[in-house]
Amino acid sequence: MATLGALQAANVIPANLNAAGFNNDIMTSFIPGGWSKYNGLDAALTRRLSNGLTVRAAYTWSHTIDNSTADFHSTNLTPRRPQDFFSFNDADKANSALDRAQRFTVAMVYDLPYFRTGSWLMRNVVGNWNFSPVYTYESGEWATVQAARDANLNFDSAGDRAIFNPSGVPGTGSDSTPLTATAGPNAGQTVAYVATNPNAQYIRTGIGAFTNGSRNTLQTPGTNNIDLAVYKNLNFTERFQFRLGAQFANIINHPQLIPGTNPGFGLGVNDVSSFSTVTSSYTNYLTPGKSEFNQPQSVFASNARTIAIVAKFIF
């Protein structure tokens, strides 16, 4: 029976690298072995109606598959390094962090048709209003459920994944507890692990244990958002025009618990980037057994309503 101590004492460095002297310190390398595949279908419909109303609807179905996404530590949701850096070509094949299977938008522009004629006061004070609502639905980003420890003892915990229990309750996670031998030559040594909750779908992998989890199997919440822009035009002459407006992002203030809200990257509900804030809470969101595991309301910002005032002078 193999013990944790025996596994930790073993030389896990491949013989050829050990013979070449690559056995003294950690080395980071960028191997040109990444690949990706994208398939997509999009459709759009534009309809111009009478009285100043234009409607445009667009739908995109797509699927992005890859074995690597972020080379640098720009996100915790998909580790920047593979679980096994000696075999990641197919072992890390999965839904990409950039994959958004469904995206649907409806945008309208309504140029208020009233008071287009008459006095300058009626046209420019009562009339000349423009309304532009936009509805967006988008599938959530895929993330990797992680052990957050060096489970496979290769000196790197960044890509080590959790154990997947196909009969577990979907979306639930559990930590694992070491089991020690009670008799024999290995008495007192760790020889196995047991799940704290055997009914969980994801179980945190113990150090030295084998994981069957794949990359990017947990989907974060999607976007379900309504924006609105309102503009007021003042026409001084046919050539000179002043536009004053307000833009409301997430106008109904519906919580959008999605990743990618780091102001440093300029992300939010209207961005399709995968990059997310690098914080310990994001790691806890992906670690089975943590109280934040698969609890978006505990780690993601709500992307509350924002208002921007804009002005433009056209000449």
Contacts in CASP RR format, 6 or more apart in sequence:
PFRMAT RR
TARGET T0000
AUTHOR 0000-0000-0000
METHOD contacts of the structure
MODEL  1
MATLGALQAANVIPANLNAAGFNNDIMTSFIPGGWSKYNGLDAALTRRLS
NGLTVRAAYTWSHTIDNSTADFHSTNLTPRRPQDFFSFNDADKANSALDR
AQRFTVAMVYDLPYFRTGSWLMRNVVGNWNFSPVYTYESGEWATVQAARD
ANLNFDSAGDRAIFNPSGVPGTGSDSTPLTATAGPNAGQTVAYVATNPNA
QYIRTGIGAFTNGSRNTLQTPGTNNIDLAVYKNLNFTERFQFRLGAQFAN
IINHPQLIPGTNPGFGLGVNDVSSFSTVTSSYTNYLTPGKSEFNQPQSVF
ASNARTIAIVAKFIF
1 181 0 8 1.000
1 186 0 8 1.000
1 191 0 8 1.000
2 191 0 8 1.000
3 181 0 8 1.000
3 186 0 8 1.000
3 189 0 8 1.000
3 190 0 8 1.000
3 191 0 8 1.000
4 178 0 8 1.000
4 189 0 8 1.000
4 190 0 8 1.000
4 191 0 8 1.000
4 207 0 8 1.000
4 208 0 8 1.000
5 189 0 8 1.000
5 190 0 8 1.000
7 153 0 8 1.000
7 208 0 8 1.000
8 153 0 8 1.000
8 207 0 8 1.000
8 208 0 8 1.000
11 18 0 8 1.000
12 153 0 8 1.000
12 154 0 8 1.000
12 155 0 8 1.000
13 22 0 8 1.000
13 23 0 8 1.000
14 86 0 8 1.000
17 23 0 8 1.000
26 155 0 8 1.000
26 156 0 8 1.000
30 71 0 8 1.000
31 85 0 8 1.000
33 67 0 8 1.000
33 68 0 8 1.000
33 88 0 8 1.000
33 89 0 8 1.000
34 66 0 8 1.000
34 67 0 8 1.000
34 68 0 8 1.000
34 89 0 8 1.000
35 66 0 8 1.000
35 67 0 8 1.000
35 89 0 8 1.000
36 64 0 8 1.000
36 65 0 8 1.000
36 66 0 8 1.000
36 67 0 8 1.000
36 96 0 8 1.000
37 64 0 8 1.000
37 65 0 8 1.000
37 66 0 8 1.000
38 62 0 8 1.000
38 63 0 8 1.000
38 64 0 8 1.000
38 65 0 8 1.000
39 62 0 8 1.000
39 63 0 8 1.000
40 60 0 8 1.000
40 61 0 8 1.000
40 62 0 8 1.000
40 63 0 8 1.000
41 60 0 8 1.000
41 61 0 8 1.000
41 62 0 8 1.000
42 58 0 8 1.000
42 59 0 8 1.000
42 60 0 8 1.000
42 61 0 8 1.000
42 62 0 8 1.000
43 58 0 8 1.000
43 59 0 8 1.000
43 60 0 8 1.000
44 56 0 8 1.000
44 57 0 8 1.000
44 58 0 8 1.000
44 59 0 8 1.000
45 56 0 8 1.000
45 57 0 8 1.000
45 58 0 8 1.000
46 54 0 8 1.000
46 55 0 8 1.000
46 56 0 8 1.000
47 54 0 8 1.000
47 55 0 8 1.000
47 56 0 8 1.000
48 54 0 8 1.000
49 55 0 8 1.000
51 113 0 8 1.000
52 109 0 8 1.000
52 110 0 8 1.000
52 111 0 8 1.000
52 112 0 8 1.000
52 113 0 8 1.000
53 108 0 8 1.000
53 109 0 8 1.000
53 110 0 8 1.000
53 111 0 8 1.000
54 108 0 8 1.000
54 109 0 8 1.000
54 110 0 8 1.000
55 106 0 8 1.000
55 107 0 8 1.000
55 108 0 8 1.000
56 106 0 8 1.000
56 107 0 8 1.000
56 108 0 8 1.000
57 104 0 8 1.000
57 105 0 8 1.000
57 106 0 8 1.000
57 107 0 8 1.000
58 103 0 8 1.000
58 104 0 8 1.000
58 105 0 8 1.000
59 102 0 8 1.000
59 103 0 8 1.000
59 104 0 8 1.000
59 105 0 8 1.000
60 100 0 8 1.000
60 102 0 8 1.000
60 103 0 8 1.000
60 104 0 8 1.000
61 101 0 8 1.000
61 102 0 8 1.000
62 99 0 8 1.000
62 100 0 8 1.000
62 101 0 8 1.000
62 103 0 8 1.000
63 95 0 8 1.000
63 99 0 8 1.000
63 101 0 8 1.000
64 95 0 8 1.000
64 96 0 8 1.000
64 98 0 8 1.000
64 99 0 8 1.000
64 100 0 8 1.000
65 93 0 8 1.000
65 94 0 8 1.000
65 95 0 8 1.000
65 96 0 8 1.000
65 99 0 8 1.000
66 93 0 8 1.000
66 94 0 8 1.000
66 96 0 8 1.000
66 98 0 8 1.000
67 82 0 8 1.000
67 88 0 8 1.000
67 89 0 8 1.000
67 90 0 8 1.000
67 91 0 8 1.000
67 92 0 8 1.000
67 93 0 8 1.000
67 94 0 8 1.000
67 215 0 8 1.000
68 82 0 8 1.000
68 88 0 8 1.000
68 92 0 8 1.000
69 75 0 8 1.000
69 78 0 8 1.000
69 96 0 8 1.000
69 97 0 8 1.000
69 98 0 8 1.000
69 274 0 8 1.000
70 78 0 8 1.000
70 80 0 8 1.000
70 97 0 8 1.000
70 274 0 8 1.000
70 275 0 8 1.000
71 80 0 8 1.000
72 80 0 8 1.000
73 80 0 8 1.000
73 278 0 8 1.000
74 80 0 8 1.000
74 275 0 8 1.000
74 276 0 8 1.000
74 278 0 8 1.000
75 97 0 8 1.000
75 259 0 8 1.000
75 274 0 8 1.000
75 275 0 8 1.000
75 276 0 8 1.000
75 278 0 8 1.000
75 282 0 8 1.000
76 276 0 8 1.000
76 277 0 8 1.000
76 278 0 8 1.000
76 279 0 8 1.000
76 282 0 8 1.000
76 283 0 8 1.000
76 286 0 8 1.000
77 97 0 8 1.000
77 141 0 8 1.000
77 142 0 8 1.000
77 143 0 8 1.000
77 144 0 8 1.000
77 220 0 8 1.000
77 259 0 8 1.000
77 274 0 8 1.000
77 276 0 8 1.000
77 282 0 8 1.000
77 286 0 8 1.000
78 97 0 8 1.000
78 142 0 8 1.000
78 143 0 8 1.000
78 144 0 8 1.000
78 215 0 8 1.000
78 216 0 8 1.000
78 274 0 8 1.000
79 144 0 8 1.000
79 146 0 8 1.000
79 158 0 8 1.000
79 159 0 8 1.000
80 158 0 8 1.000
81 156 0 8 1.000
81 158 0 8 1.000
81 159 0 8 1.000
82 88 0 8 1.000
82 91 0 8 1.000
82 92 0 8 1.000
82 159 0 8 1.000
83 91 0 8 1.000
83 92 0 8 1.000
83 152 0 8 1.000
83 159 0 8 1.000
83 160 0 8 1.000
83 161 0 8 1.000
83 211 0 8 1.000
83 215 0 8 1.000
84 91 0 8 1.000
84 152 0 8 1.000
84 154 0 8 1.000
85 154 0 8 1.000
85 156 0 8 1.000
92 215 0 8 1.000
93 215 0 8 1.000
94 142 0 8 1.000
94 214 0 8 1.000
94 215 0 8 1.000
94 216 0 8 1.000
94 217 0 8 1.000
95 142 0 8 1.000
95 216 0 8 1.000
95 217 0 8 1.000
96 142 0 8 1.000
96 216 0 8 1.000
96 274 0 8 1.000
97 141 0 8 1.000
97 142 0 8 1.000
97 143 0 8 1.000
97 216 0 8 1.000
97 274 0 8 1.000
98 272 0 8 1.000
98 274 0 8 1.000
99 139 0 8 1.000
99 141 0 8 1.000
99 142 0 8 1.000
99 216 0 8 1.000
100 138 0 8 1.000
100 139 0 8 1.000
100 140 0 8 1.000
100 141 0 8 1.000
100 272 0 8 1.000
101 139 0 8 1.000
102 137 0 8 1.000
102 138 0 8 1.000
102 139 0 8 1.000
103 136 0 8 1.000
103 137 0 8 1.000
103 138 0 8 1.000
103 139 0 8 1.000
103 272 0 8 1.000
104 136 0 8 1.000
104 137 0 8 1.000
104 138 0 8 1.000
105 134 0 8 1.000
105 135 0 8 1.000
105 136 0 8 1.000
105 137 0 8 1.000
106 134 0 8 1.000
106 135 0 8 1.000
107 132 0 8 1.000
107 133 0 8 1.000
107 134 0 8 1.000
107 135 0 8 1.000
108 131 0 8 1.000
108 132 0 8 1.000
108 133 0 8 1.000
108 134 0 8 1.000
109 130 0 8 1.000
109 131 0 8 1.000
109 132 0 8 1.000
110 130 0 8 1.000
110 131 0 8 1.000
110 132 0 8 1.000
111 129 0 8 1.000
111 130 0 8 1.000
112 127 0 8 1.000
112 128 0 8 1.000
112 129 0 8 1.000
112 130 0 8 1.000
112 131 0 8 1.000
114 126 0 8 1.000
114 127 0 8 1.000
115 122 0 8 1.000
115 123 0 8 1.000
115 126 0 8 1.000
115 127 0 8 1.000
115 128 0 8 1.000
116 123 0 8 1.000
116 127 0 8 1.000
117 123 0 8 1.000
123 235 0 8 1.000
124 233 0 8 1.000
124 234 0 8 1.000
124 235 0 8 1.000
128 232 0 8 1.000
128 233 0 8 1.000
128 234 0 8 1.000
128 235 0 8 1.000
129 230 0 8 1.000
129 231 0 8 1.000
129 232 0 8 1.000
129 233 0 8 1.000
130 229 0 8 1.000
130 230 0 8 1.000
130 231 0 8 1.000
130 232 0 8 1.000
130 233 0 8 1.000
131 228 0 8 1.000
131 229 0 8 1.000
131 230 0 8 1.000
131 231 0 8 1.000
132 228 0 8 1.000
132 229 0 8 1.000
132 230 0 8 1.000
132 231 0 8 1.000
133 226 0 8 1.000
133 227 0 8 1.000
133 228 0 8 1.000
133 229 0 8 1.000
134 226 0 8 1.000
134 227 0 8 1.000
134 228 0 8 1.000
134 229 0 8 1.000
135 225 0 8 1.000
135 226 0 8 1.000
136 223 0 8 1.000
136 224 0 8 1.000
136 225 0 8 1.000
136 226 0 8 1.000
136 227 0 8 1.000
136 269 0 8 1.000
136 270 0 8 1.000
137 222 0 8 1.000
137 223 0 8 1.000
137 224 0 8 1.000
137 225 0 8 1.000
138 222 0 8 1.000
138 223 0 8 1.000
138 272 0 8 1.000
139 219 0 8 1.000
139 222 0 8 1.000
140 219 0 8 1.000
140 220 0 8 1.000
140 221 0 8 1.000
140 222 0 8 1.000
140 223 0 8 1.000
140 258 0 8 1.000
141 219 0 8 1.000
141 220 0 8 1.000
141 222 0 8 1.000
141 258 0 8 1.000
141 259 0 8 1.000
141 274 0 8 1.000
141 276 0 8 1.000
142 216 0 8 1.000
142 217 0 8 1.000
142 218 0 8 1.000
142 219 0 8 1.000
142 220 0 8 1.000
143 216 0 8 1.000
143 218 0 8 1.000
143 219 0 8 1.000
143 220 0 8 1.000
143 259 0 8 1.000
143 285 0 8 1.000
143 286 0 8 1.000
144 159 0 8 1.000
144 161 0 8 1.000
144 215 0 8 1.000
144 216 0 8 1.000
144 217 0 8 1.000
144 218 0 8 1.000
144 286 0 8 1.000
145 161 0 8 1.000
145 162 0 8 1.000
145 164 0 8 1.000
145 202 0 8 1.000
145 213 0 8 1.000
145 217 0 8 1.000
145 218 0 8 1.000
145 286 0 8 1.000
145 287 0 8 1.000
145 288 0 8 1.000
146 159 0 8 1.000
146 160 0 8 1.000
146 161 0 8 1.000
146 162 0 8 1.000
146 283 0 8 1.000
146 286 0 8 1.000
146 287 0 8 1.000
147 157 0 8 1.000
147 160 0 8 1.000
147 161 0 8 1.000
147 162 0 8 1.000
147 204 0 8 1.000
147 205 0 8 1.000
147 206 0 8 1.000
147 211 0 8 1.000
147 287 0 8 1.000
148 157 0 8 1.000
148 160 0 8 1.000
148 204 0 8 1.000
148 283 0 8 1.000
148 286 0 8 1.000
148 287 0 8 1.000
149 157 0 8 1.000
149 160 0 8 1.000
149 204 0 8 1.000
149 205 0 8 1.000
149 206 0 8 1.000
149 207 0 8 1.000
150 156 0 8 1.000
150 157 0 8 1.000
150 160 0 8 1.000
150 207 0 8 1.000
151 157 0 8 1.000
151 160 0 8 1.000
151 161 0 8 1.000
151 205 0 8 1.000
151 206 0 8 1.000
151 207 0 8 1.000
151 208 0 8 1.000
151 209 0 8 1.000
151 211 0 8 1.000
152 160 0 8 1.000
152 208 0 8 1.000
152 210 0 8 1.000
152 211 0 8 1.000
153 207 0 8 1.000
153 208 0 8 1.000
160 205 0 8 1.000
160 211 0 8 1.000
161 205 0 8 1.000
161 211 0 8 1.000
161 213 0 8 1.000
161 214 0 8 1.000
161 215 0 8 1.000
162 173 0 8 1.000
162 202 0 8 1.000
162 203 0 8 1.000
162 204 0 8 1.000
162 205 0 8 1.000
162 211 0 8 1.000
162 213 0 8 1.000
162 287 0 8 1.000
162 288 0 8 1.000
163 176 0 8 1.000
163 202 0 8 1.000
163 203 0 8 1.000
163 204 0 8 1.000
163 205 0 8 1.000
163 209 0 8 1.000
163 211 0 8 1.000
163 212 0 8 1.000
163 213 0 8 1.000
164 201 0 8 1.000
164 202 0 8 1.000
164 203 0 8 1.000
164 212 0 8 1.000
164 213 0 8 1.000
164 214 0 8 1.000
164 217 0 8 1.000
165 195 0 8 1.000
165 198 0 8 1.000
165 199 0 8 1.000
165 200 0 8 1.000
165 201 0 8 1.000
165 202 0 8 1.000
165 203 0 8 1.000
166 201 0 8 1.000
168 199 0 8 1.000
168 200 0 8 1.000
168 201 0 8 1.000
169 199 0 8 1.000
169 200 0 8 1.000
169 201 0 8 1.000
170 201 0 8 1.000
171 201 0 8 1.000
171 202 0 8 1.000
171 218 0 8 1.000
171 294 0 8 1.000
172 197 0 8 1.000
172 199 0 8 1.000
172 200 0 8 1.000
172 201 0 8 1.000
172 202 0 8 1.000
172 294 0 8 1.000
173 197 0 8 1.000
173 200 0 8 1.000
173 201 0 8 1.000
173 202 0 8 1.000
173 203 0 8 1.000
173 204 0 8 1.000
173 288 0 8 1.000
173 289 0 8 1.000
173 293 0 8 1.000
173 294 0 8 1.000
174 195 0 8 1.000
174 196 0 8 1.000
174 197 0 8 1.000
174 198 0 8 1.000
174 200 0 8 1.000
174 202 0 8 1.000
174 203 0 8 1.000
174 204 0 8 1.000
174 288 0 8 1.000
174 289 0 8 1.000
175 195 0 8 1.000
175 196 0 8 1.000
175 203 0 8 1.000
175 204 0 8 1.000
175 288 0 8 1.000
175 289 0 8 1.000
175 290 0 8 1.000
176 193 0 8 1.000
176 194 0 8 1.000
176 195 0 8 1.000
176 196 0 8 1.000
176 203 0 8 1.000
176 204 0 8 1.000
176 205 0 8 1.000
176 206 0 8 1.000
176 209 0 8 1.000
177 193 0 8 1.000
177 194 0 8 1.000
177 195 0 8 1.000
177 196 0 8 1.000
178 190 0 8 1.000
178 192 0 8 1.000
178 193 0 8 1.000
178 206 0 8 1.000
179 190 0 8 1.000
179 191 0 8 1.000
179 192 0 8 1.000
179 193 0 8 1.000
179 194 0 8 1.000
180 187 0 8 1.000
180 188 0 8 1.000
180 189 0 8 1.000
180 190 0 8 1.000
180 191 0 8 1.000
181 187 0 8 1.000
181 188 0 8 1.000
181 189 0 8 1.000
181 191 0 8 1.000
182 188 0 8 1.000
193 205 0 8 1.000
193 206 0 8 1.000
193 209 0 8 1.000
195 203 0 8 1.000
196 289 0 8 1.000
200 288 0 8 1.000
202 218 0 8 1.000
202 288 0 8 1.000
202 293 0 8 1.000
203 288 0 8 1.000
204 287 0 8 1.000
204 288 0 8 1.000
204 289 0 8 1.000
205 211 0 8 1.000
218 286 0 8 1.000
218 294 0 8 1.000
220 258 0 8 1.000
220 259 0 8 1.000
220 296 0 8 1.000
220 300 0 8 1.000
221 256 0 8 1.000
221 257 0 8 1.000
221 258 0 8 1.000
221 296 0 8 1.000
221 300 0 8 1.000
222 256 0 8 1.000
222 258 0 8 1.000
223 256 0 8 1.000
223 258 0 8 1.000
223 269 0 8 1.000
224 254 0 8 1.000
224 256 0 8 1.000
225 249 0 8 1.000
225 250 0 8 1.000
225 254 0 8 1.000
225 256 0 8 1.000
225 269 0 8 1.000
225 270 0 8 1.000
226 250 0 8 1.000
226 251 0 8 1.000
226 252 0 8 1.000
226 254 0 8 1.000
227 247 0 8 1.000
227 248 0 8 1.000
227 249 0 8 1.000
227 250 0 8 1.000
227 251 0 8 1.000
227 270 0 8 1.000
228 247 0 8 1.000
228 248 0 8 1.000
228 251 0 8 1.000
229 245 0 8 1.000
229 246 0 8 1.000
229 247 0 8 1.000
229 248 0 8 1.000
230 245 0 8 1.000
230 246 0 8 1.000
230 248 0 8 1.000
231 243 0 8 1.000
231 244 0 8 1.000
231 245 0 8 1.000
232 243 0 8 1.000
232 244 0 8 1.000
232 245 0 8 1.000
233 241 0 8 1.000
233 242 0 8 1.000
233 243 0 8 1.000
234 241 0 8 1.000
234 242 0 8 1.000
234 243 0 8 1.000
234 244 0 8 1.000
235 241 0 8 1.000
236 242 0 8 1.000
239 315 0 8 1.000
240 313 0 8 1.000
240 314 0 8 1.000
240 315 0 8 1.000
241 313 0 8 1.000
241 314 0 8 1.000
241 315 0 8 1.000
242 311 0 8 1.000
242 312 0 8 1.000
242 313 0 8 1.000
242 314 0 8 1.000
243 310 0 8 1.000
243 311 0 8 1.000
243 312 0 8 1.000
243 313 0 8 1.000
243 314 0 8 1.000
244 309 0 8 1.000
244 310 0 8 1.000
244 311 0 8 1.000
245 309 0 8 1.000
245 310 0 8 1.000
245 311 0 8 1.000
246 307 0 8 1.000
246 308 0 8 1.000
246 309 0 8 1.000
246 310 0 8 1.000
247 307 0 8 1.000
247 308 0 8 1.000
247 310 0 8 1.000
248 305 0 8 1.000
248 306 0 8 1.000
248 307 0 8 1.000
249 269 0 8 1.000
249 270 0 8 1.000
249 303 0 8 1.000
249 305 0 8 1.000
249 306 0 8 1.000
249 307 0 8 1.000
249 308 0 8 1.000
250 256 0 8 1.000
250 269 0 8 1.000
250 303 0 8 1.000
250 304 0 8 1.000
250 305 0 8 1.000
250 306 0 8 1.000
251 305 0 8 1.000
252 305 0 8 1.000
253 304 0 8 1.000
253 305 0 8 1.000
255 297 0 8 1.000
255 302 0 8 1.000
255 303 0 8 1.000
255 304 0 8 1.000
256 268 0 8 1.000
256 269 0 8 1.000
256 302 0 8 1.000
256 303 0 8 1.000
257 296 0 8 1.000
257 297 0 8 1.000
257 300 0 8 1.000
257 301 0 8 1.000
257 302 0 8 1.000
257 303 0 8 1.000
258 268 0 8 1.000
258 269 0 8 1.000
258 296 0 8 1.000
258 300 0 8 1.000
258 303 0 8 1.000
259 274 0 8 1.000
259 276 0 8 1.000
259 277 0 8 1.000
259 282 0 8 1.000
259 300 0 8 1.000
260 267 0 8 1.000
260 268 0 8 1.000
260 271 0 8 1.000
260 273 0 8 1.000
260 274 0 8 1.000
260 275 0 8 1.000
260 276 0 8 1.000
260 277 0 8 1.000
261 267 0 8 1.000
261 268 0 8 1.000
261 276 0 8 1.000
261 277 0 8 1.000
261 300 0 8 1.000
261 301 0 8 1.000
261 303 0 8 1.000
262 275 0 8 1.000
262 276 0 8 1.000
262 277 0 8 1.000
265 273 0 8 1.000
265 275 0 8 1.000
267 273 0 8 1.000
267 275 0 8 1.000
267 276 0 8 1.000
268 303 0 8 1.000
269 303 0 8 1.000
276 282 0 8 1.000
279 299 0 8 1.000
281 292 0 8 1.000
281 298 0 8 1.000
281 299 0 8 1.000
282 299 0 8 1.000
284 290 0 8 1.000
284 291 0 8 1.000
284 292 0 8 1.000
284 293 0 8 1.000
284 299 0 8 1.000
285 292 0 8 1.000
285 293 0 8 1.000
285 294 0 8 1.000
285 295 0 8 1.000
285 296 0 8 1.000
285 298 0 8 1.000
285 299 0 8 1.000
286 293 0 8 1.000
287 293 0 8 1.000
291 298 0 8 1.000
292 298 0 8 1.000
292 299 0 8 1.000
END
